[in-house]
Amino acid sequence: MISHQSIQHVSLSVTNLEMAKHFYENILCLKEIERPPFDSDGAWYEIGSQQIHLIVDENSQTLRKNHDLNSREGHLALRINDYRSALDWLVQHHIEYREDVNGVSGFDQIYFNDPDGNLIELNIMSNKSR
């Protein structure tokens, strides 16, 4: 049996590290943390007690060819504190998004892509659940 403690990190493939770092630092507002000197390019970010690892791999099989905002695709979901502020921030930065408000999940959700098409969800408990 495997006894779980928590998710430690999620890794995402990217093709252009500078473009990805700009997005994760300036759009998602994540703090970069030290990364060991691997023989490949990448960046690590802290989010609570977990991490997001960006790994440069232009031939990654996980890069999505279709960048539709389809919540059935694999995605990274981040819990947020203020839905309206997050939505306004995305609009201000010209990020294309799709909302699912008061959905069956119980979360109000905003979906959008990073520059490489990695699907990201921001969510908060919906009004009907609060």
Contact map, one row per residue, 1 for C-alpha under 8 A:
1110000000000000000000000000000000000000000000000000000000000000000000000000000000000000000000000000000000000000000000000000000000
1111000000000000000000000000000000000000000000000000000000000000000000000000000000000000000000000000000000000000000000000000000000
1111100000000000000000000000000000000000000000000000000000000000000000000000000000000000000000000000000000000000000000000000000000
0111110000000000000000000000000000000000000000000000000000000000000000000000000000000000000000000000000000000000000000000000000000
0011111000000000000000000000000000000000000000000000000000000000000000000000000000000000000000000000000000000000000000000000000000
0001111100000000000000000000000000000000000000000000000000000000000000000000000000000000000000000000000000000000000000000000000000
0000111111000000000000000000000000000000000000000100000000000000000000000000000000000000000000000000000000000000000000000000000000
0000011111000000000000000000000000000000000000001110000000000000000000000000000000000000000000000000000000000000000000000000000000
0000001111100000000000000000000000000000000000000111100000000000000000000000000000000000000000000000000000000000000000000000000000
0000001111110000000000000000000000000000000000000011100000000000000000000000000000000000000000000000000000000000000000000000000000
0000000011111000000000000000000000000000000000000001111000000000000000000000000000000000000000000000000000000000000000000000000000
0000000001111100000000000000000000000000000000000001111000000000000000000000000000000000000000000000000000000000000001000000000000
0000000000111110000000000000000000000000000000000000011111010110000000000000000000000000000000000000000000000000000001000000000000
0000000000011111100100000000000000000000000000000000011111000010000000000000000000000000000000000000000000000000000100000000000000
0000000000001111100000000000000000000000000000000000000111000000000000000000000000000000000000000000000000000000000100000000000000
0000000000000111111100000000000000000000000000000000000100000000000000000000000000000000000000000000000000000000000000000000000000
0000000000000111111110000000000000000000111000000000000100000000000000000000000000000000000000000000000000000000000000000000000000
0000000000000001111111000000000000000000000000000000000000000000000000000000000000000000000000000000000000000000000000000000000000
0000000000000001111111100000000000000000000000000000000000000000000000000000000000000000000000000000000000000000001000000000000000
0000000000000101111111110000000000000000000000000000000000000000000000000000000000000000000000000000000000000000011100000000000000
0000000000000000111111111000000000000000001000000000000000000000000000000000000000000000000000000000000000000000000000000000000000
0000000000000000011111111110000000000000000000000000000000000000000000000000000000000000000000000000000000000000000000000000000000
0000000000000000001111111111000000000000000000000000000000000000000000000000000000000000000000000000000000000000011000000000000000
0000000000000000000111111111110000000000000000000000000000000000000000000000000000000000000000000000000000000000000000000000000000
0000000000000000000011111111111100000000000000000000000000000000000000000000000000000000000000000000000000000000000000000000000000
0000000000000000000001111111110000000000000000000000000000000000000000000000000000000000000000000000000000000000000000000000000000
0000000000000000000001111111100000000000000000000000000000000000000000000000000000000000110010000000000000000000000000000000000000
0000000000000000000000111111110000000000000000000000000000000000000000000000000000000000000000000000000000000000000000000000000000
0000000000000000000000011111111000000000000000000000000000000000000000000000000000000000000000000000000000000000000000000000000000
0000000000000000000000011101111100000000000011100000000000000000000000000000000000000000000000000000000000000000000000000000000000
0000000000000000000000001000111110000000000011100000000000000000000000000000000000000000000000000000000000000000000000000000000000
0000000000000000000000001000011111000000001111000000000000000000000000000000000000000000000000000000000000000000000000000000000000
0000000000000000000000000000001111100000001111000000000000000000000000000000000000000000000000000000000000000000000000000000000000
0000000000000000000000000000000111110000000100000000000000000000000000000000000000000000000000000000000000000000000000000000000000
0000000000000000000000000000000011111000001100000000000000000000000000000000000000000000000000000000000000000000000000000000000000
0000000000000000000000000000000001111100000000000000000000000000000000000000000000000000000000000000000000000000000000000000000000
0000000000000000000000000000000000111110000000000000000000000000000000000000000000000000000000000000000000000000000000000000000000
0000000000000000000000000000000000011111100000000000000000000000000000000000000000000000000000000000000000000000000000000000000000
0000000000000000000000000000000000001111100000000000000000000000000000000000000000000000000000000000000000000000000000000000000000
0000000000000000000000000000000000000111110000000000001100000000000000000000000000000000000000000000000000000000000000000000000000
0000000000000000100000000000000000000111111000000000001100000000000000000000000000000000000000000000000000000000000000000000000000
0000000000000000100000000000000000000001111100000000111100000000000000000000000000000000000000000000000000000000000000000000000000
0000000000000000100010000000000110100000111110000000111000000000000000000000000000000000000000000000000000000000000000000000000000
0000000000000000000000000000000111100000011111000011110000000000000000000000000000000000000000000000000000000000000000000000000000
0000000000000000000000000000011110000000001111100011100000000000000000000000000000000000000000000000000000000000000000000000000000
0000000000000000000000000000011110000000000111111111000000000000000000000000000000000000000000000000000000000000000000000000000000
0000000000000000000000000000011000000000000011111111000000000000000000000000000000000000000000000000000000000000000000000000000000
0000000000000000000000000000000000000000000001111110000000000000000000000000000000000000000000000000000000000000000000000000000000
0000000100000000000000000000000000000000000001111110000000000000000000000000000000000000000000000000000000000000000000000000000000
0000001110000000000000000000000000000000000001111111000000000000000000000000000000000000000000000000000000000000000000000000000000
0000000111000000000000000000000000000000000111111111100000000000000000000000000000000000000000000000000000000000000000000000000000
0000000011110000000000000000000000000000000111100111110000000000000000000000000000000000000000000000000000000000000000000000000000
0000000011110000000000000000000000000000011110000011111000000000000000000000000000000000000000000000000000000000000000000000000000
0000000000111100000000000000000000000000011100000001111100000000000000000000000000000000000000000000000000000000000000000000000000
0000000000111100000000000000000000000001111000000000111110000000000000000000000000000000000000000000000000000000000000000000000000
0000000000001111100000000000000000000001110000000000011111000000000000000000000000000000000000000000000000000000000000000000000000
0000000000001110000000000000000000000000000000000000001111110000000000000000000000000000000000000000000000000000000000000000000000
0000000000001110000000000000000000000000000000000000000111110000000000000000000000000000000000000000000000000000000000000000000000
0000000000000000000000000000000000000000000000000000000011111000000000000000000000000000000000000000000000000000000000000000000000
0000000000001000000000000000000000000000000000000000000011111110000000000000000000000000000000000000000000000000000000000000000000
0000000000000000000000000000000000000000000000000000000000111110000000000000000000000000000000000000000000000000000000000000000000
0000000000001000000000000000000000000000000000000000000000011111000000000000000000000000000000000000000000000000000000000000000000
0000000000001100000000000000000000000000000000000000000000011111100000000000000000000000000000000000000000000000000111000000000000
0000000000000000000000000000000000000000000000000000000000000111111000000000000000000000000000000000000000000000000111000000000000
0000000000000000000000000000000000000000000000000000000000000011111000000000000000000000000000000000000000000000000010000000000000
0000000000000000000000000000000000000000000000000000000000000001111100000000000000000000000000000000000000000000000010000000000000
0000000000000000000000000000000000000000000000000000000000000001111110000000000000000000000000000000000000000000100010100000000000
0000000000000000000000000000000000000000000000000000000000000000011111000000000000000000000000000000000000000000000000000000000000
0000000000000000000000000000000000000000000000000000000000000000001111100000000000000000000000001100000000000011100000100000000000
0000000000000000000000000000000000000000000000000000000000000000000111111000000000000000000000000000000000000000000000000000000000
0000000000000000000000000000000000000000000000000000000000000000000011111110000000000000000000000000000000000010000000000000000000
0000000000000000000000000000000000000000000000000000000000000000000001111100000000000000000000000000000000000000000000000000000000
0000000000000000000000000000000000000000000000000000000000000000000001111110000000000000000000000000000000000000000000100000000000
0000000000000000000000000000000000000000000000000000000000000000000000111111000000000000000000000000000000000000000000100000000000
0000000000000000000000000000000000000000000000000000000000000000000000101111100000000000000000000000000000000000000001111000000000
0000000000000000000000000000000000000000000000000000000000000000000000000111110000000000000000000000000000000000000001111000000000
0000000000000000000000000000000000000000000000000000000000000000000000000011111000000000000000000000000000000000000000011110000000
0000000000000000000000000000000000000000000000000000000000000000000000000001111100000000000000000000000000000000000000011110000000
0000000000000000000000000000000000000000000000000000000000000000000000000000111110000000000000000000000000000000000000000111000000
0000000000000000000000000000000000000000000000000000000000000000000000000000011111100100000000000000000000000000000000000111000000
0000000000000000000000000000000000000000000000000000000000000000000000000000001111100000000000000000000000000000000000000001000000
0000000000000000000000000000000000000000000000000000000000000000000000000000000111111100000000000000000000000000000000000001000000
0000000000000000000000000000000000000000000000000000000000000000000000000000000111111110000000000000000000010000000000000011000000
0000000000000000000000000000000000000000000000000000000000000000000000000000000001111111000000000000000000000000000000000000000000
0000000000000000000000000000000000000000000000000000000000000000000000000000000001111111100000000000000000000000000000000000000000
0000000000000000000000000000000000000000000000000000000000000000000000000000000101111111110000000000000000000000000000000000000000
0000000000000000000000000000000000000000000000000000000000000000000000000000000000111111111000000000000000000100000000000000000000
0000000000000000000000000000000000000000000000000000000000000000000000000000000000011111111100000000000000000000000000000000000000
0000000000000000000000000010000000000000000000000000000000000000000000000000000000001111111110000000000000000000000000000000000000
0000000000000000000000000010000000000000000000000000000000000000000000000000000000000111111111111000000000000000000000000000000000
0000000000000000000000000000000000000000000000000000000000000000000000000000000000000011111111110000000000000000000000000000000000
0000000000000000000000000000000000000000000000000000000000000000000000000000000000000001111111100000000000000000000000000000000000
0000000000000000000000000010000000000000000000000000000000000000000000000000000000000000111111100000000000000000000000000000000000
0000000000000000000000000000000000000000000000000000000000000000000000000000000000000000011111110000000000000000000000000000000000
0000000000000000000000000000000000000000000000000000000000000000000000000000000000000000011111111000000000000001000000000000000000
0000000000000000000000000000000000000000000000000000000000000000000000000000000000000000011001111100000000000001100000000000000000
0000000000000000000000000000000000000000000000000000000000000000000010000000000000000000010000111110000000000111100000000000000000
0000000000000000000000000000000000000000000000000000000000000000000010000000000000000000000000011111000000000111000000000000000000
0000000000000000000000000000000000000000000000000000000000000000000000000000000000000000000000001111100000011110000000000000000000
0000000000000000000000000000000000000000000000000000000000000000000000000000000000000000000000000111111000011100000000000000000000
0000000000000000000000000000000000000000000000000000000000000000000000000000000000000000000000000011111000111000000000000000010000
0000000000000000000000000000000000000000000000000000000000000000000000000000000000000000000000000001111111110000000000000000011100
0000000000000000000000000000000000000000000000000000000000000000000000000000000000000000000000000001111111110000000000000000010000
0000000000000000000000000000000000000000000000000000000000000000000000000000000000000000000000000000011111100000000000000000000000
0000000000000000000000000000000000000000000000000000000000000000000000000000000000000000000000000000011111100000000000000000000000
0000000000000000000000000000000000000000000000000000000000000000000000000000000000000000000000000000011111110000000000000000110110
0000000000000000000000000000000000000000000000000000000000000000000000000000000000000000000000000000111111111000000000000011110010
0000000000000000000000000000000000000000000000000000000000000000000000000000000000100000000000000011111001111100000000000011111000
0000000000000000000000000000000000000000000000000000000000000000000000000000000000000000000000000011100000111110000000001111000000
0000000000000000000000000000000000000000000000000000000000000000000000000000000000000010000000001111000000011111000000001110000000
0000000000000000000000000000000000000000000000000000000000000000000010100000000000000000000000001110000000001111100000111100000000
0000000000000000000000000000000000000000000000000000000000000000000010000000000000000000000000111100000000000111110000111000000000
0000000000000000000000000000000000000000000000000000000000000000001010000000000000000000000000011000000000000011111111110000000000
0000000000000000000100100000000000000000000000000000000000000000000000000000000000000000000000000000000000000001111111110000000000
0000000000000000001100100000000000000000000000000000000000000000000000000000000000000000000000000000000000000000111111000000000000
0000000000000110000100000000000000000000000000000000000000000011000000000000000000000000000000000000000000000000111111000000000000
0000000000000000000000000000000000000000000000000000000000000011111000000000000000000000000000000000000000000000111111100000000000
0000000000011000000000000000000000000000000000000000000000000011000000000011000000000000000000000000000000000000111111110000000000
0000000000000000000000000000000000000000000000000000000000000000001010001111000000000000000000000000000000000011110011111000000000
0000000000000000000000000000000000000000000000000000000000000000000000000011110000000000000000000000000000000011110001111100000000
0000000000000000000000000000000000000000000000000000000000000000000000000011110000000000000000000000000000001111000000111110000000
0000000000000000000000000000000000000000000000000000000000000000000000000000111100000000000000000000000000001110000000011111000000
0000000000000000000000000000000000000000000000000000000000000000000000000000111100100000000000000000000000111100000000001111100000
0000000000000000000000000000000000000000000000000000000000000000000000000000001111100000000000000000000000111000000000000111110000
0000000000000000000000000000000000000000000000000000000000000000000000000000000000000000000000000000000001110000000000000011111011
0000000000000000000000000000000000000000000000000000000000000000000000000000000000000000000000000000111001110000000000000001111111
0000000000000000000000000000000000000000000000000000000000000000000000000000000000000000000000000000010000010000000000000000111111
0000000000000000000000000000000000000000000000000000000000000000000000000000000000000000000000000000010001000000000000000000011111
0000000000000000000000000000000000000000000000000000000000000000000000000000000000000000000000000000000001100000000000000000111111
0000000000000000000000000000000000000000000000000000000000000000000000000000000000000000000000000000000000000000000000000000111111
